[in-house]
Amino acid sequence: FMRMEWSVYGFESDNGEKLLAMNIKTELKKAGNIVKFKGHSIKDIMTIQQWGEAFEVTEVVLIKEGKGTPRSNTH
């Protein structure tokens, strides 16, 4: 995971693809987490973030915990 701002997080895949995570559980919102995930791109949505493609996560598994601090959805 990469933390862009406040509670906005994104994935950067092994091949460099940038995906803006739209529905990640709070306990997984930690910069540096390494995860395996499934989902799909969301084509009919606009965001103010100028990073990555909007992506709805349907399944995520934590592989390795990052060193960041988990963030709540209210920050």
N, C-alpha and C positions, 0 to 999 in steps of 0.2 A: 504494500500500500504506500501511497504518497499522499501526504496532507497538503492541500493547496491553500486553504483558508478556512477558518472556523470549523464547521463540521463537513466540509467538502473533501471527499477522498476519492482517489482514483487508483486504478491498476495500471501498471506498465508491464506488458507481457514480455516473455523471453525474446520475442522477435521485435520488440520496440513499439508495438501497438499500444496506444493510450486509450483507456476506457474510463469514463467518468461514472463511478459507482453510484447508482441512484437509490439503493435500498439495502444498505449494509447494517447489520446488527451493531449496536453500540459497542458491545464487548470486543468486536473485531476491529474497531476503528483505532488502530495504533500504527503510527508510521513505522515502516520497516517490516511489518508482518509479511511473511511469505505464505501465500494461499494457493490452493487449487480451486478453480471455480468454473461454474457453468452458467449460461444465461444467454441473453440476446440483446442486440442493439435496439434502441428505441429511436425510430426515425421521425416520428411526429411530435417532437418535444423541443422547446427552446429553453436554454439556460443562459445565465449571465457569465458562466465560467467559459474561458477561452482556452480550454485544455481538454482534449480527448473527445471521444464520441459517447453520448449518453448510453448507458448500458444497465439493463435490469438483471440483477443477479438472482438466479433461481436455486443455486446450490453453492455452498462454499465450505471448504475444509481448511483449517489452520495447519500449515506444515511446519512453520518455524515462527516463534513469537519475536516481534521487533523490540527495540529498546525504547520506543516512544511511550507516552502516557495515553491510555484510552481516553477518548473524548465523548462527552454526551451530545445528544442532538440539540441541546438548548444553548450550546456555546458557539 
